Amino acid sequence: MPAMSRIDPLLDRVERLLLRHEELQRTNALLQEQLAVVSNERDSLKARLAAARHRIDALIDKLPASADQAATDTPTDQP
C-alpha cells in the first residue's frame, strides 16, 4: 500500500499540471488573437501615416517658389 499512497499525490499533481496547461493554452490563444488585432491596427495606422505624408509632400511641392523664399527671408527673432 505504500506505493499507492505515493501515487495519489503524484496523480493529483499531474491533474493540476494538465489543468494549468489547458489554461495556459487558452490564454495563449487569446493573446495571439489580440496580437493579430493590434498588429493589423498598427499596419493600418502606418499605411494611413504614409498616405498623409505623401499628401503633405505633394502639397509642399505645389507651393510656389516665392512662398519658399519668403519663408526663409522672414526673420524669426523679433526683439
C-alpha positions as CSV (number, residue, x, y, z in Angstrom):
1,M,0.0,0.0,0.0
2,P,2.9,2.5,0.4
3,A,3.2,2.6,-3.4
4,M,-0.5,3.7,-3.8
5,S,-0.1,6.3,-1.1
6,R,2.8,7.8,-3.2
7,I,0.9,7.6,-6.5
8,D,-2.2,9.5,-5.3
9,P,-0.4,12.8,-4.6
10,L,1.5,12.4,-7.8
11,L,-1.7,11.8,-9.7
12,D,-3.2,14.9,-8.1
13,R,-0.2,16.9,-9.1
14,V,-0.3,15.7,-12.7
15,E,-4.0,16.5,-13.0
16,R,-3.3,20.1,-11.7
17,L,-0.5,20.4,-14.2
18,L,-2.8,19.3,-17.0
19,L,-5.4,21.8,-16.0
20,R,-2.8,24.6,-15.8
21,H,-1.5,23.6,-19.2
22,E,-5.0,23.9,-20.7
23,E,-5.5,27.3,-19.0
24,L,-2.2,28.5,-20.5
25,Q,-3.1,27.2,-23.9
26,R,-6.4,29.2,-23.8
27,T,-4.6,32.3,-22.5
28,N,-2.0,31.9,-25.2
29,A,-4.7,31.6,-27.9
30,L,-6.4,34.8,-26.6
31,L,-3.1,36.7,-26.6
32,Q,-2.3,35.6,-30.1
33,E,-5.7,36.9,-31.2
34,Q,-5.1,40.2,-29.5
35,L,-1.7,40.4,-31.1
36,A,-3.1,39.8,-34.5
37,V,-5.7,42.6,-34.0
38,V,-3.1,45.0,-32.7
39,S,-0.7,44.2,-35.5
40,N,-3.4,44.8,-38.1
41,E,-4.3,48.1,-36.4
42,R,-0.6,49.1,-36.4
43,D,-0.2,48.2,-40.1
44,S,-3.4,50.3,-40.9
45,L,-2.1,53.3,-39.0
46,K,1.3,53.0,-40.6
47,A,-0.4,53.0,-44.1
48,R,-2.5,56.0,-43.1
49,L,0.6,57.8,-41.9
50,A,2.4,57.1,-45.1
51,A,-0.5,58.3,-47.2
52,A,-0.8,61.5,-45.1
53,R,2.9,62.1,-45.5
54,H,2.6,61.6,-49.2
55,R,-0.3,64.1,-49.4
56,I,1.7,66.7,-47.4
57,D,4.8,66.2,-49.6
58,A,2.6,66.7,-52.6
59,L,1.1,69.9,-51.1
60,I,4.6,71.2,-50.3
61,D,5.7,70.5,-53.9
62,K,2.7,72.6,-55.1
63,L,3.7,75.7,-53.1
64,P,5.1,78.4,-55.2
65,A,8.8,79.1,-55.1
66,S,8.2,82.6,-53.9
67,A,6.5,81.3,-50.8
68,D,9.5,79.2,-50.0
69,Q,11.8,82.2,-50.4
70,A,9.5,84.4,-48.3
71,A,9.6,81.8,-45.5
72,T,13.4,81.7,-45.4
73,D,13.7,85.5,-45.6
74,T,11.2,86.2,-42.8
75,P,13.1,86.9,-39.5
76,T,12.1,84.6,-36.7
77,D,13.8,86.5,-33.9
78,Q,12.0,89.7,-33.2
79,P,13.0,92.0,-30.3
